[in-house]
Amino acid sequence: MKQVSIFVLILLGAVLLAAGNGLPLFGDPHAPAAKHVSDHYIEHAYHDAHTPNFVTVMIADYRSFDTLGETMVVFAAGMACLLLLRGHVRRRGGVVLPPIVHRDDSIITDLVTRAMVPVIQIFALYVVFHGHYSPGGGFQGGALLAGSVLLVRVVLGQDRSNPIFPVSWGTPFGVAGLAIFLGVGLVALAFGGSGLQYDHLPLGLEPDMLRNWGILIAEIGVAFAVMGTLVSIFDDLSGESGEVA
């Protein structure tokens, strides 16, 4: 069986190398993507979605199914940690071990953390909601929100950080974010469009503004999913969600 696995891996590697040899060079201005697809995004993004940042239009509208898939990959990682780690006990030699994150109480780090976290979270919301006009969006904003929670976890510990963002909220936040993203696509589908075709959302706006709002709703869903999943993964790996094996 081991020999078969090695053979399959070698065969797959050979196929990938052969296929990669036929790809255009990185940054080649004459590549099909650079000559046709990119020009279309640049020329039509604002007209189609009333959004100046055409990168956001590309990620959350033109190839929204790909972004949905990326969000589901992140969520799947969180579910794997939940299923494999949560509810088990960290033991060594019959002794239950404490969580792996060690903390030393310090009034300085406590005060600095409490001052930094609101600033990080406000900036994270700015990144999510201003992604239509500048670099940003759901993934970046969600990672910043998660980072603010993880900072509180590391500095303040579970007992004092739990009232700020309970351990039990991580997975529900991830599920809610994915549901928001999927929900936008299903609503558009129910009203005669294709999945994630935002201009069929029943909001009574012009098609370009429907796509503008659809992108924003999808980005909010991504932010929720990324934030909840990253916090959940940290809690499961560190033993904060319970005792972890």
C-alpha positions in Angstrom: 0.0 0.0 0.0 2.9 2.3 0.8 4.4 1.7 -2.6 1.1 2.5 -4.3 0.8 5.8 -2.4 4.4 6.7 -3.3 3.7 5.9 -7.0 0.5 8.0 -7.0 2.3 10.9 -5.5 5.2 10.7 -8.0 2.6 10.4 -10.8 0.7 13.4 -9.5 3.9 15.4 -9.2 4.9 14.6 -12.8 1.4 15.7 -14.0 1.7 19.0 -12.1 5.2 19.7 -13.4 4.1 19.0 -17.0 1.0 21.2 -16.6 3.0 24.0 -14.9 5.4 24.0 -17.8 2.6 25.2 -20.1 1.5 28.1 -17.9 2.5 31.7 -18.7 5.4 33.2 -16.8 4.5 35.0 -13.6 3.7 38.6 -14.4 3.6 38.0 -18.2 1.7 41.0 -19.6 0.7 38.8 -22.7 -0.9 36.1 -20.6 -4.6 35.5 -21.4 -5.6 36.6 -17.9 -3.7 39.9 -18.2 -5.0 40.6 -21.7 -8.7 39.8 -21.4 -10.0 39.2 -17.8 -8.1 41.9 -16.0 -9.1 44.5 -18.6 -12.7 43.5 -18.2 -12.6 43.9 -14.4 -11.0 47.3 -14.7 -13.3 48.7 -17.3 -16.6 47.3 -16.0 -16.3 47.0 -12.2 -17.7 50.5 -11.3 -20.4 50.3 -13.9 -21.5 46.8 -12.8 -21.3 47.2 -9.0 -20.9 51.0 -8.3 -17.7 50.2 -6.4 -14.5 52.1 -7.0 -12.2 49.3 -5.7 -12.4 46.8 -8.5 -10.3 44.3 -6.5 -13.3 44.0 -4.1 -15.7 43.6 -7.0 -13.5 40.9 -8.5 -13.2 39.0 -5.2 -16.7 39.4 -3.8 -18.8 39.6 -7.0 -17.2 38.3 -10.3 -15.6 35.3 -8.5 -17.8 35.2 -5.4 -18.1 31.4 -5.6 -14.3 31.2 -5.2 -14.4 33.5 -2.2 -17.2 31.4 -0.7 -15.1 28.3 -1.2 -12.1 30.0 0.6 -14.4 31.0 3.5 -15.6 27.4 3.7 -12.0 26.1 3.8 -11.3 28.4 6.8 -14.5 27.2 8.5 -13.6 23.6 7.8 -10.3 24.1 9.6 -12.2 25.4 12.6 -14.6 22.4 12.5 -11.7 20.0 12.3 -10.2 21.5 15.5 -13.6 21.4 17.2 -14.2 17.7 16.3 -10.6 16.6 17.1 -9.8 18.6 20.2 -12.8 20.0 21.9 -14.1 18.0 24.9 -10.9 15.9 25.3 -8.6 16.1 28.3 -5.0 17.2 28.2 -3.2 14.5 30.2 0.4 13.4 30.7 1.2 10.6 33.1 -2.3 10.7 34.4 -2.1 14.4 35.4 -4.4 17.0 33.8 -2.3 19.7 32.3 -3.2 23.4 32.4 -3.9 25.4 29.2 -0.7 25.8 27.1 -0.9 29.6 27.1 1.0 30.9 30.2 0.1 34.3 31.6 1.7 36.6 34.1 -0.5 39.2 35.7 0.7 42.7 35.0 -1.3 46.0 35.4 0.8 47.5 32.6 -0.1 44.9 30.0 -3.7 44.8 31.2 -4.1 48.6 30.8 -2.3 48.7 27.4 -4.4 45.8 26.1 -7.7 47.3 27.2 -6.7 50.6 25.5 -5.6 48.8 22.3 -8.4 46.4 21.7 -11.2 49.0 21.0 -8.8 50.8 18.6 -8.1 47.5 16.8 -11.8 46.7 16.6 -12.8 50.1 15.2 -10.1 49.9 12.6 -11.2 46.3 11.8 -14.8 47.6 11.1 -13.3 50.4 9.0 -11.4 47.8 7.0 -14.6 45.8 6.4 -16.9 48.7 5.5 -14.4 50.7 3.5 -13.3 47.8 1.4 -15.4 49.2 -1.4 -13.1 52.2 -1.7 -9.7 51.1 -0.4 -7.7 47.9 0.3 -9.7 45.9 2.8 -12.7 43.6 3.1 -14.1 40.7 5.1 -11.0 38.5 5.4 -8.7 41.3 6.6 -11.3 42.8 8.9 -12.2 39.4 10.3 -8.6 38.6 11.0 -8.2 42.0 12.8 -11.3 41.3 14.9 -10.0 37.9 15.8 -6.6 39.3 16.6 -8.2 41.7 19.1 -9.9 38.8 20.9 -6.8 36.7 20.9 -4.8 39.6 22.4 -7.4 39.7 25.2 -7.2 35.9 25.6 -3.4 35.9 25.9 -3.0 38.9 28.2 -6.1 38.7 30.4 -6.7 35.0 30.5 -9.9 33.0 30.0 -11.6 34.1 33.2 -11.3 37.8 32.5 -11.6 37.6 28.7 -14.6 35.4 28.7 -17.1 38.3 29.6 -15.6 40.3 26.7 -16.0 37.5 24.1 -17.2 34.2 25.6 -15.4 31.0 24.5 -18.8 29.6 23.4 -19.3 32.4 20.8 -16.5 31.4 18.4 -18.1 28.6 16.5 -21.6 30.3 16.4 -19.9 33.4 14.9 -18.3 31.3 12.2 -21.6 29.5 11.4 -23.4 32.9 11.3 -20.9 34.4 9.0 -21.0 31.5 6.6 -24.8 31.5 6.7 -24.9 35.2 5.8 -22.7 34.7 2.8 -24.7 31.6 1.7 -27.9 33.4 2.5 -27.2 36.2 0.1 -26.7 33.7 -2.7 -29.8 31.7 -1.9 -32.0 34.8 -1.7 -30.7 35.9 -5.2 -31.4 32.4 -6.4 -34.9 32.4 -5.0 -35.7 35.7 -6.8 -34.8 34.4 -10.2 -31.1 35.0 -10.4 -28.1 32.6 -10.1 -26.5 31.9 -6.8 -24.7 35.0 -5.5 -26.1 37.1 -8.4 -26.6 40.2 -6.2 -28.6 42.2 -8.7 -31.6 39.9 -8.0 -31.7 40.8 -4.3 -35.2 42.1 -3.4 -34.0 45.5 -2.1 -35.7 47.8 -4.7 -32.5 49.4 -5.9 -30.8 49.7 -9.3 -28.8 46.6 -10.4 -25.4 48.3 -9.8 -26.4 49.4 -6.3 -27.8 45.9 -5.6 -24.4 44.5 -6.4 -22.8 47.1 -4.3 -24.9 46.2 -1.2 -24.6 42.5 -2.0 -20.8 42.7 -1.9 -21.0 44.5 1.5 -23.3 41.9 3.0 -21.1 39.1 1.7 -18.0 40.8 3.2 -19.7 41.1 6.5 -20.5 37.4 6.4 -16.8 36.7 5.6 -15.7 38.9 8.5 -17.9 37.0 10.9 -16.8 33.6 9.6 -13.1 34.4 9.7 -13.3 36.0 13.2 -15.3 33.3 14.8 -13.3 30.5 13.2 -9.9 31.9 14.1 -11.0 32.5 17.7 -12.5 29.0 17.9 -9.3 27.4 16.6 -7.2 29.3 19.1 -9.5 28.3 22.0 -9.5 24.6 20.9 -5.7 24.4 20.4 -4.9 26.3 23.6 -7.4 24.4 25.8 -9.5 27.4 26.5 -12.7 25.8 25.1 -12.5 23.2 27.8 -9.8 20.7 28.5 -8.0 19.7 25.3 -6.1 16.5 24.6 
